[in-house]
Amino acid sequence: MSILDGILKNIGGAPDDVVNLAKQIGIDPAMAEQAIAALGKTHQLDGDTVTLAAEKTGISPDVLNQIVTSIGGEGSLTQFAAMLDRDGDGNPIDDIMDMAKGLLGKS
């Protein structure tokens, strides 16, 4: 189970995992993971979350909007971003990198 799967399970109304979300929207699970991570990061920035995520990933805003809707809307992105930002510094990227290192057995 990926980190994103665990987070999705904690968001009410969201698909149980990334694979199910990807199937629901009709995209590859890797693209879904990339989109969710980008949405979580850009949600904390000034500007439109979907537009910023589309600019960073090249994923269509239509696909990103479908993901936002599927996981429960903007409110769920706030919850998702908070779950990713474990140390509460407003930047989830350092926390995601630490989680990835932990999964890869690096310190």
Rosetta blueprint (number, residue, H / E / L):
1 M L
2 S L
3 I H
4 L H
5 D H
6 G H
7 I H
8 L H
9 K H
10 N L
11 I L
12 G L
13 G L
14 A L
15 P L
16 D L
17 D L
18 V H
19 V H
20 N H
21 L H
22 A H
23 K H
24 Q H
25 I H
26 G L
27 I L
28 D L
29 P H
30 A H
31 M H
32 A H
33 E H
34 Q H
35 A H
36 I H
37 A H
38 A H
39 L H
40 G H
41 K H
42 T H
43 H L
44 Q L
45 L L
46 D L
47 G L
48 D L
49 T H
50 V H
51 T H
52 L H
53 A H
54 A H
55 E H
56 K H
57 T H
58 G L
59 I L
60 S L
61 P H
62 D H
63 V H
64 L H
65 N H
66 Q H
67 I H
68 V H
69 T H
70 S H
71 I L
72 G L
73 G L
74 E H
75 G H
76 S H
77 L H
78 T H
79 Q H
80 F H
81 A H
82 A H
83 M H
84 L H
85 D L
86 R L
87 D L
88 G L
89 D L
90 G L
91 N L
92 P H
93 I H
94 D H
95 D H
96 I H
97 M H
98 D H
99 M H
100 A H
101 K H
102 G H
103 L H
104 L H
105 G L
106 K L
107 S L
